[in-house]
């Protein structure tokens, strides 16, 4: 069974959004995919430095 996905909304400047779209297009990805991969990389780096995050 697939894990349920949650929707996350946030605000960014139009300039930052256009830059994100440029990067996404360059990598043949969607902007959402670039954001998701960036968040995963950020969490991984945090856990490498501080240890695994235990949610329960």
PQR file with spaces between the fields and no chain letter, atoms N, CA, C, O and H, PARSE charges and radii, in Angstrom:
ATOM       1  N    UNK     1       0.848   -1.179    0.000 -0.4000 1.5000
ATOM       2  CA   UNK     1       0.000    0.000    0.000 -0.0000 2.0000
ATOM       3  C    UNK     1       0.893    1.242    0.000  0.5500 1.7000
ATOM       4  O    UNK     1       1.833    1.324    0.790 -0.5500 1.4000
ATOM       5  N    UNK     2       0.613    2.195   -0.867 -0.4000 1.5000
ATOM       6  CA   UNK     2       1.406    3.418   -0.970 -0.0000 2.0000
ATOM       7  C    UNK     2       1.143    4.333    0.224  0.5500 1.7000
ATOM       8  O    UNK     2       0.033    4.396    0.754 -0.5500 1.4000
ATOM       9  H    UNK     2      -0.150    2.128   -1.509  0.4000 1.0000
ATOM      10  N    UNK     3       2.203    5.044    0.632 -0.4000 1.5000
ATOM      11  CA   UNK     3       2.051    5.996    1.722 -0.0000 2.0000
ATOM      12  C    UNK     3       1.231    7.188    1.248  0.5500 1.7000
ATOM      13  O    UNK     3       1.344    7.614    0.099 -0.5500 1.4000
ATOM      14  H    UNK     3       3.105    4.993    0.202  0.4000 1.0000
ATOM      15  N    UNK     4       0.412    7.718    2.139 -0.4000 1.5000
ATOM      16  CA   UNK     4      -0.383    8.902    1.811 -0.0000 2.0000
ATOM      17  C    UNK     4       0.548   10.097    1.674  0.5500 1.7000
ATOM      18  O    UNK     4       1.450   10.278    2.492 -0.5500 1.4000
ATOM      19  H    UNK     4       0.321    7.372    3.072  0.4000 1.0000
ATOM      20  N    UNK     5       0.339   10.902    0.660 -0.4000 1.5000
ATOM      21  CA   UNK     5       1.140   12.100    0.456 -0.0000 2.0000
ATOM      22  C    UNK     5       0.361   13.303    0.954  0.5500 1.7000
ATOM      23  O    UNK     5      -0.864   13.356    0.837 -0.5500 1.4000
ATOM      24  H    UNK     5      -0.393   10.755   -0.004  0.4000 1.0000
ATOM      25  N    UNK     6       1.067   14.249    1.502 -0.4000 1.5000
ATOM      26  CA   UNK     6       0.463   15.472    2.018 -0.0000 2.0000
ATOM      27  C    UNK     6       0.800   16.623    1.099  0.5500 1.7000
ATOM      28  O    UNK     6       1.866   16.639    0.485 -0.5500 1.4000
ATOM      29  H    UNK     6       2.062   14.205    1.598  0.4000 1.0000
ATOM      30  N    UNK     7      -0.091   17.576    0.998 -0.4000 1.5000
ATOM      31  CA   UNK     7       0.110   18.775    0.198 -0.0000 2.0000
ATOM      32  C    UNK     7       0.700   19.861    1.081  0.5500 1.7000
ATOM      33  O    UNK     7       0.256   20.066    2.211 -0.5500 1.4000
ATOM      34  H    UNK     7      -0.958   17.563    1.497  0.4000 1.0000
ATOM      35  N    UNK     8       1.714   20.561    0.552 -0.4000 1.5000
ATOM      36  CA   UNK     8       2.350   21.653    1.287 -0.0000 2.0000
ATOM      37  C    UNK     8       2.326   22.879    0.395  0.5500 1.7000
ATOM      38  O    UNK     8       2.835   22.840   -0.725 -0.5500 1.4000
ATOM      39  H    UNK     8       2.075   20.395   -0.365  0.4000 1.0000
ATOM      40  N    UNK     9       1.749   23.951    0.869 -0.4000 1.5000
ATOM      41  CA   UNK     9       1.711   25.203    0.109 -0.0000 2.0000
ATOM      42  C    UNK     9       2.592   26.243    0.783  0.5500 1.7000
ATOM      43  O    UNK     9       2.636   26.320    2.011 -0.5500 1.4000
ATOM      44  H    UNK     9       1.335   23.983    1.779  0.4000 1.0000
ATOM      45  N    UNK    10       3.288   27.038   -0.008 -0.4000 1.5000
ATOM      46  CA   UNK    10       4.114   28.100    0.545 -0.0000 2.0000
ATOM      47  C    UNK    10       4.255   29.207   -0.478  0.5500 1.7000
ATOM      48  O    UNK    10       3.983   29.010   -1.663 -0.5500 1.4000
ATOM      49  H    UNK    10       3.252   26.976   -1.005  0.4000 1.0000
ATOM      50  N    UNK    11       4.678   30.365   -0.020 -0.4000 1.5000
ATOM      51  CA   UNK    11       4.821   31.529   -0.890 -0.0000 2.0000
ATOM      52  C    UNK    11       6.286   31.832   -1.133  0.5500 1.7000
ATOM      53  O    UNK    11       7.103   31.792   -0.213 -0.5500 1.4000
ATOM      54  H    UNK    11       4.898   30.525    0.942  0.4000 1.0000
ATOM      55  N    UNK    12       6.614   32.140   -2.400 -0.4000 1.5000
ATOM      56  CA   UNK    12       7.956   32.578   -2.767 -0.0000 2.0000
ATOM      57  C    UNK    12       7.813   33.716   -3.767  0.5500 1.7000
ATOM      58  O    UNK    12       6.754   33.904   -4.366 -0.5500 1.4000
ATOM      59  H    UNK    12       5.950   32.172   -3.147  0.4000 1.0000
ATOM      60  N    UNK    13       8.874   34.459   -3.935 -0.4000 1.5000
ATOM      61  CA   UNK    13       8.829   35.578   -4.880 -0.0000 2.0000
ATOM      62  C    UNK    13       8.707   35.047   -6.311  0.5500 1.7000
ATOM      63  O    UNK    13       9.084   33.912   -6.603 -0.5500 1.4000
ATOM      64  H    UNK    13       9.734   34.306   -3.448  0.4000 1.0000
ATOM      65  N    UNK    14       8.181   35.877   -7.176 -0.4000 1.5000
ATOM      66  CA   UNK    14       8.049   35.489   -8.579 -0.0000 2.0000
ATOM      67  C    UNK    14       9.425   35.219   -9.191  0.5500 1.7000
ATOM      68  O    UNK    14       9.586   34.300   -9.994 -0.5500 1.4000
ATOM      69  H    UNK    14       7.875   36.798   -6.939  0.4000 1.0000
ATOM      70  N    UNK    15      10.414   36.029   -8.803 -0.4000 1.5000
ATOM      71  CA   UNK    15      11.766   35.839   -9.333 -0.0000 2.0000
ATOM      72  C    UNK    15      12.322   34.466   -8.933  0.5500 1.7000
ATOM      73  O    UNK    15      12.900   33.763   -9.762 -0.5500 1.4000
ATOM      74  H    UNK    15      10.283   36.775   -8.151  0.4000 1.0000
ATOM      75  N    UNK    16      12.147   34.090   -7.668 -0.4000 1.5000
ATOM      76  CA   UNK    16      12.629   32.797   -7.210 -0.0000 2.0000
ATOM      77  C    UNK    16      11.892   31.657   -7.907  0.5500 1.7000
ATOM      78  O    UNK    16      12.501   30.646   -8.256 -0.5500 1.4000
ATOM      79  H    UNK    16      11.678   34.661   -6.995  0.4000 1.0000
ATOM      80  N    UNK    17      10.594   31.815   -8.109 -0.4000 1.5000
ATOM      81  CA   UNK    17       9.817   30.800   -8.809 -0.0000 2.0000
ATOM      82  C    UNK    17      10.313   30.628  -10.246  0.5500 1.7000
ATOM      83  O    UNK    17      10.439   29.500  -10.723 -0.5500 1.4000
ATOM      84  H    UNK    17      10.099   32.637   -7.826  0.4000 1.0000
ATOM      85  N    UNK    18      10.590   31.715  -10.928 -0.4000 1.5000
ATOM      86  CA   UNK    18      11.082   31.628  -12.310 -0.0000 2.0000
ATOM      87  C    UNK    18      12.450   30.952  -12.359  0.5500 1.7000
ATOM      88  O    UNK    18      12.735   30.187  -13.281 -0.5500 1.4000
ATOM      89  H    UNK    18      10.487   32.631  -10.540  0.4000 1.0000
ATOM      90  N    UNK    19      13.294   31.234  -11.370 -0.4000 1.5000
ATOM      91  CA   UNK    19      14.602   30.582  -11.311 -0.0000 2.0000
ATOM      92  C    UNK    19      14.438   29.090  -11.042  0.5500 1.7000
ATOM      93  O    UNK    19      15.147   28.270  -11.627 -0.5500 1.4000
ATOM      94  H    UNK    19      13.062   31.855  -10.621  0.4000 1.0000
ATOM      95  N    UNK    20      13.503   28.735  -10.156 -0.4000 1.5000
ATOM      96  CA   UNK    20      13.225   27.329   -9.875 -0.0000 2.0000
ATOM      97  C    UNK    20      12.744   26.617  -11.133  0.5500 1.7000
ATOM      98  O    UNK    20      13.189   25.508  -11.428 -0.5500 1.4000
ATOM      99  H    UNK    20      12.927   29.400   -9.682  0.4000 1.0000
ATOM     100  N    UNK    21      11.845   27.243  -11.868 -0.4000 1.5000
ATOM     101  CA   UNK    21      11.344   26.649  -13.112 -0.0000 2.0000
ATOM     102  C    UNK    21      12.470   26.461  -14.124  0.5500 1.7000
ATOM     103  O    UNK    21      12.499   25.461  -14.841 -0.5500 1.4000
ATOM     104  H    UNK    21      11.483   28.144  -11.628  0.4000 1.0000
ATOM     105  N    UNK    22      13.390   27.410  -14.187 -0.4000 1.5000
ATOM     106  CA   UNK    22      14.529   27.311  -15.096 -0.0000 2.0000
ATOM     107  C    UNK    22      15.384   26.089  -14.742  0.5500 1.7000
ATOM     108  O    UNK    22      15.754   25.299  -15.611 -0.5500 1.4000
ATOM     109  H    UNK    22      13.366   28.223  -13.605  0.4000 1.0000
ATOM     110  N    UNK    23      15.687   25.952  -13.450 -0.4000 1.5000
ATOM     111  CA   UNK    23      16.491   24.808  -12.996 -0.0000 2.0000
ATOM     112  C    UNK    23      15.768   23.500  -13.285  0.5500 1.7000
ATOM     113  O    UNK    23      16.376   22.540  -13.758 -0.5500 1.4000
ATOM     114  H    UNK    23      15.387   26.593  -12.743  0.4000 1.0000
ATOM     115  N    UNK    24      14.473   23.464  -12.999 -0.4000 1.5000
ATOM     116  CA   UNK    24      13.684   22.260  -13.238 -0.0000 2.0000
ATOM     117  C    UNK    24      13.705   21.878  -14.718  0.5500 1.7000
ATOM     118  O    UNK    24      13.897   20.710  -15.056 -0.5500 1.4000
ATOM     119  H    UNK    24      13.979   24.244  -12.615  0.4000 1.0000
ATOM     120  N    UNK    25      13.511   22.845  -15.585 -0.4000 1.5000
ATOM     121  CA   UNK    25      13.515   22.584  -17.021 -0.0000 2.0000
ATOM     122  C    UNK    25      14.894   22.099  -17.464  0.5500 1.7000
ATOM     123  O    UNK    25      14.996   21.185  -18.281 -0.5500 1.4000
ATOM     124  H    UNK    25      13.354   23.793  -15.310  0.4000 1.0000
ATOM     125  N    UNK    26      15.939   22.698  -16.935 -0.4000 1.5000
ATOM     126  CA   UNK    26      17.311   22.311  -17.260 -0.0000 2.0000
ATOM     127  C    UNK    26      17.546   20.841  -16.920  0.5500 1.7000
ATOM     128  O    UNK    26      18.227   20.130  -17.659 -0.5500 1.4000
ATOM     129  H    UNK    26      15.856   23.441  -16.271  0.4000 1.0000
ATOM     130  N    UNK    27      16.976   20.386  -15.793 -0.4000 1.5000
ATOM     131  CA   UNK    27      17.125   18.997  -15.334 -0.0000 2.0000
ATOM     132  C    UNK    27      16.006   18.085  -15.831  0.5500 1.7000
ATOM     133  O    UNK    27      15.918   16.934  -15.406 -0.5500 1.4000
ATOM     134  H    UNK    27      16.422   20.963  -15.193  0.4000 1.0000
ATOM     135  N    UNK    28      15.153   18.582  -16.723 -0.4000 1.5000
ATOM     136  CA   UNK    28      14.010   17.803  -17.244 -0.0000 2.0000
ATOM     137  C    UNK    28      13.133   17.282  -16.109  0.5500 1.7000
ATOM     138  O    UNK    28      12.733   16.117  -16.103 -0.5500 1.4000
ATOM     139  H    UNK    28      15.225   19.517  -17.069  0.4000 1.0000
ATOM     140  N    UNK    29      12.845   18.139  -15.169 -0.4000 1.5000
ATOM     141  CA   UNK    29      12.013   17.796  -14.015 -0.0000 2.0000
ATOM     142  C    UNK    29      10.931   18.856  -13.848  0.5500 1.7000
ATOM     143  O    UNK    29      10.974   19.912  -14.478 -0.5500 1.4000
ATOM     144  H    UNK    29      13.170   19.085  -15.173  0.4000 1.0000
ATOM     145  N    UNK    30       9.968   18.557  -12.996 -0.4000 1.5000
ATOM     146  CA   UNK    30       8.974   19.559  -12.635 -0.0000 2.0000
ATOM     147  C    UNK    30       9.523   20.381  -11.477  0.5500 1.7000
ATOM     148  O    UNK    30      10.434   19.947  -10.771 -0.5500 1.4000
ATOM     149  H    UNK    30       9.934   17.699  -12.484  0.4000 1.0000
ATOM     150  N    UNK    31       8.966   21.561  -11.289 -0.4000 1.5000
ATOM     151  CA   UNK    31       9.368   22.399  -10.156 -0.0000 2.0000
ATOM     152  C    UNK    31       9.082   21.659   -8.841  0.5500 1.7000
ATOM     153  O    UNK    31       9.886   21.720   -7.911 -0.5500 1.4000
ATOM     154  H    UNK    31       8.227   21.914  -11.862  0.4000 1.0000
ATOM     155  N    UNK    32       7.961   20.974   -8.762 -0.4000 1.5000
ATOM     156  CA   UNK    32       7.625   20.217   -7.545 -0.0000 2.0000
ATOM     157  C    UNK    32       8.663   19.146   -7.256  0.5500 1.7000
ATOM     158  O    UNK    32       9.029   18.924   -6.102 -0.5500 1.4000
ATOM     159  H    UNK    32       7.307   20.924   -9.517  0.4000 1.0000
ATOM     160  N    UNK    33       9.135   18.484   -8.302 -0.4000 1.5000
ATOM     161  CA   UNK    33      10.145   17.449   -8.135 -0.0000 2.0000
ATOM     162  C    UNK    33      11.451   18.034   -7.610  0.5500 1.7000
ATOM     163  O    UNK    33      12.098   17.434   -6.751 -0.5500 1.4000
ATOM     164  H    UNK    33       8.838   18.665   -9.239  0.4000 1.0000
ATOM     165  N    UNK    34      11.841   19.195   -8.116 -0.4000 1.5000
ATOM     166  CA   UNK    34      13.064   19.850   -7.654 -0.0000 2.0000
ATOM     167  C    UNK    34      12.928   20.231   -6.178  0.5500 1.7000
ATOM     168  O    UNK    34      13.856   20.025   -5.396 -0.5500 1.4000
ATOM     169  H    UNK    34      11.315   19.683   -8.814  0.4000 1.0000
ATOM     170  N    UNK    35      11.787   20.779   -5.800 -0.4000 1.5000
ATOM     171  CA   UNK    35      11.557   21.148   -4.400 -0.0000 2.0000
ATOM     172  C    UNK    35      11.585   19.900   -3.513  0.5500 1.7000
ATOM     173  O    UNK    35      12.222   19.899   -2.460 -0.5500 1.4000
ATOM     174  H    UNK    35      11.033   20.946   -6.434  0.4000 1.0000
ATOM     175  N    UNK    36      10.900   18.847   -3.937 -0.4000 1.5000
ATOM     176  CA   UNK    36      10.851   17.604   -3.152 -0.0000 2.0000
ATOM     177  C    UNK    36      12.253   17.034   -2.965  0.5500 1.7000
ATOM     178  O    UNK    36      12.617   16.640   -1.857 -0.5500 1.4000
ATOM     179  H    UNK    36      10.382   18.848   -4.793  0.4000 1.0000
ATOM     180  N    UNK    37      13.049   16.985   -4.043 -0.4000 1.5000
ATOM     181  CA   UNK    37      14.414   16.458   -3.957 -0.0000 2.0000
ATOM     182  C    UNK    37      15.286   17.335   -3.060  0.5500 1.7000
ATOM     183  O    UNK    37      16.148   16.829   -2.341 -0.5500 1.4000
ATOM     184  H    UNK    37      12.754   17.304   -4.944  0.4000 1.0000
ATOM     185  N    UNK    38      15.064   18.645   -3.102 -0.4000 1.5000
ATOM     186  CA   UNK    38      15.829   19.565   -2.256 -0.0000 2.0000
ATOM     187  C    UNK    38      15.509   19.349   -0.783  0.5500 1.7000
ATOM     188  O    UNK    38      16.407   19.374    0.060 -0.5500 1.4000
ATOM     189  H    UNK    38      14.364   19.056   -3.685  0.4000 1.0000
ATOM     190  N    UNK    39      14.247   19.138   -0.473 -0.4000 1.5000
ATOM     191  CA   UNK    39      13.840   18.888    0.920 -0.0000 2.0000
ATOM     192  C    UNK    39      14.434   17.576    1.413  0.5500 1.7000
ATOM     193  O    UNK    39      14.925   17.500    2.539 -0.5500 1.4000
ATOM     194  H    UNK    39      13.518   19.118   -1.157  0.4000 1.0000
ATOM     195  N    UNK    40      14.393   16.548    0.582 -0.4000 1.5000
ATOM     196  CA   UNK    40      14.973   15.259    0.952 -0.0000 2.0000
ATOM     197  C    UNK    40      16.467   15.410    1.222  0.5500 1.7000
ATOM     198  O    UNK    40      16.974   14.874    2.208 -0.5500 1.4000
ATOM     199  H    UNK    40      13.995   16.609   -0.333  0.4000 1.0000
ATOM     200  N    UNK    41      17.172   16.127    0.365 -0.4000 1.5000
ATOM     201  CA   UNK    41      18.610   16.343    0.548 -0.0000 2.0000
ATOM     202  C    UNK    41      18.888   17.120    1.830  0.5500 1.7000
ATOM     203  O    UNK    41      19.853   16.826    2.535 -0.5500 1.4000
ATOM     204  H    UNK    41      16.760   16.562   -0.437  0.4000 1.0000
ATOM     205  N    UNK    42      18.052   18.106    2.137 -0.4000 1.5000
ATOM     206  CA   UNK    42      18.216   18.907    3.356 -0.0000 2.0000
ATOM     207  C    UNK    42      18.026   18.045    4.608  0.5500 1.7000
ATOM     208  O    UNK    42      18.811   18.134    5.553 -0.5500 1.4000
ATOM     209  H    UNK    42      17.268   18.345    1.565  0.4000 1.0000
ATOM     210  N    UNK    43      16.985   17.215    4.610 -0.4000 1.5000
ATOM     211  CA   UNK    43      16.723   16.333    5.757 -0.0000 2.0000
ATOM     212  C    UNK    43      17.857   15.317    5.901  0.5500 1.7000
ATOM     213  O    UNK    43      18.311   15.057    7.015 -0.5500 1.4000
ATOM     214  H    UNK    43      16.347   17.143    3.843  0.4000 1.0000
ATOM     215  N    UNK    44      18.318   14.739    4.791 -0.4000 1.5000
ATOM     216  CA   UNK    44      19.428   13.778    4.840 -0.0000 2.0000
ATOM     217  C    UNK    44      20.683   14.418    5.433  0.5500 1.7000
ATOM     218  O    UNK    44      21.351   13.816    6.273 -0.5500 1.4000
ATOM     219  H    UNK    44      17.948   14.949    3.886  0.4000 1.0000
ATOM     220  N    UNK    45      21.001   15.632    4.997 -0.4000 1.5000
ATOM     221  CA   UNK    45      22.186   16.332    5.515 -0.0000 2.0000
ATOM     222  C    UNK    45      22.034   16.616    7.007  0.5500 1.7000
ATOM     223  O    UNK    45      22.988   16.461    7.768 -0.5500 1.4000
ATOM     224  H    UNK    45      20.458   16.121    4.315  0.4000 1.0000
ATOM     225  N    UNK    46      20.849   17.027    7.422 -0.4000 1.5000
ATOM     226  CA   UNK    46      20.597   17.287    8.844 -0.0000 2.0000
ATOM     227  C    UNK    46      20.811   16.020    9.662  0.5500 1.7000
ATOM     228  O    UNK    46      21.465   16.049   10.704 -0.5500 1.4000
ATOM     229  H    UNK    46      20.074   17.153    6.803  0.4000 1.0000
ATOM     230  N    UNK    47      20.255   14.902    9.183 -0.4000 1.5000
ATOM     231  CA   UNK    47      20.367   13.649    9.927 -0.0000 2.0000
ATOM     232  C    UNK    47      21.807   13.129    9.948  0.5500 1.7000
ATOM     233  O    UNK    47      22.217   12.509   10.930 -0.5500 1.4000
ATOM     234  H    UNK    47      19.724   14.878    8.336  0.4000 1.0000
ATOM     235  N    UNK    48      22.573   13.368    8.898 -0.4000 1.5000
ATOM     236  CA   UNK    48      23.984   12.966    8.916 -0.0000 2.0000
ATOM     237  C    UNK    48      24.750   13.727    9.997  0.5500 1.7000
ATOM     238  O    UNK    48      25.625   13.171   10.661 -0.5500 1.4000
ATOM     239  H    UNK    48      22.240   13.871    8.101  0.4000 1.0000
ATOM     240  N    UNK    49      24.412   14.991   10.163 -0.4000 1.5000
ATOM     241  CA   UNK    49      25.113   15.817   11.146 -0.0000 2.0000
ATOM     242  C    UNK    49      24.615   15.604   12.565  0.5500 1.7000
ATOM     243  O    UNK    49      25.407   15.606   13.507 -0.5500 1.4000
ATOM     244  H    UNK    49      23.702   15.442    9.624  0.4000 1.0000
ATOM     245  N    UNK    50      23.298   15.419   12.729 -0.4000 1.5000
ATOM     246  CA   UNK    50      22.692   15.397   14.062 -0.0000 2.0000
ATOM     247  C    UNK    50      22.108   14.056   14.479  0.5500 1.7000
ATOM     248  O    UNK    50      21.634   13.915   15.606 -0.5500 1.4000
ATOM     249  H    UNK    50      22.654   15.417   11.964  0.4000 1.0000
ATOM     250  N    UNK    51      22.132   13.082   13.600 -0.4000 1.5000
ATOM     251  CA   UNK    51      21.542   11.784   13.900 -0.0000 2.0000
ATOM     252  C    UNK    51      20.144   11.674   13.342  0.5500 1.7000
ATOM     253  O    UNK    51      19.493   12.672   13.034 -0.5500 1.4000
ATOM     254  H    UNK    51      22.517   13.197   12.684  0.4000 1.0000
ATOM     255  N    UNK    52      19.696   10.438   13.218 -0.4000 1.5000
ATOM     256  CA   UNK    52      18.383   10.164   12.630 -0.0000 2.0000
ATOM     257  C    UNK    52      17.266   10.783   13.464  0.5500 1.7000
ATOM     258  O    UNK    52      17.297   10.743   14.694 -0.5500 1.4000
ATOM     259  H    UNK    52      20.225    9.627   13.468  0.4000 1.0000
ATOM     260  N    UNK    53      16.308   11.339   12.793 -0.4000 1.5000
ATOM     261  CA   UNK    53      15.135   11.922   13.454 -0.0000 2.0000
ATOM     262  C    UNK    53      14.141   10.805   13.722  0.5500 1.7000
ATOM     263  O    UNK    53      13.678   10.140   12.796 -0.5500 1.4000
ATOM     264  H    UNK    53      16.283   11.371   11.794  0.4000 1.0000
ATOM     265  N    UNK    54      13.815   10.603   14.984 -0.4000 1.5000
ATOM     266  CA   UNK    54      12.835    9.608   15.372 -0.0000 2.0000
ATOM     267  C    UNK    54      11.485   10.294   15.551  0.5500 1.7000
ATOM     268  O    UNK    54      11.350   11.206   16.367 -0.5500 1.4000
ATOM     269  H    UNK    54      14.191   11.144   15.737  0.4000 1.0000
ATOM     270  N    UNK    55      10.500    9.858   14.798 -0.4000 1.5000
ATOM     271  CA   UNK    55       9.179   10.498   14.862 -0.0000 2.0000
ATOM     272  C    UNK    55       8.283    9.877   15.924  0.5500 1.7000
ATOM     273  O    UNK    55       7.256   10.460   16.271 -0.5500 1.4000
ATOM     274  H    UNK    55      10.609    9.117   14.136  0.4000 1.0000
ATOM     275  N    UNK    56       8.642    8.717   16.445 -0.4000 1.5000
ATOM     276  CA   UNK    56       7.846    8.097   17.525 -0.0000 2.0000
ATOM     277  C    UNK    56       8.723    7.409   18.499  0.5500 1.7000
ATOM     278  O    UNK    56       8.234    6.833   19.471 -0.5500 1.4000
ATOM     279  H    UNK    56       9.477    8.243   16.163  0.4000 1.0000
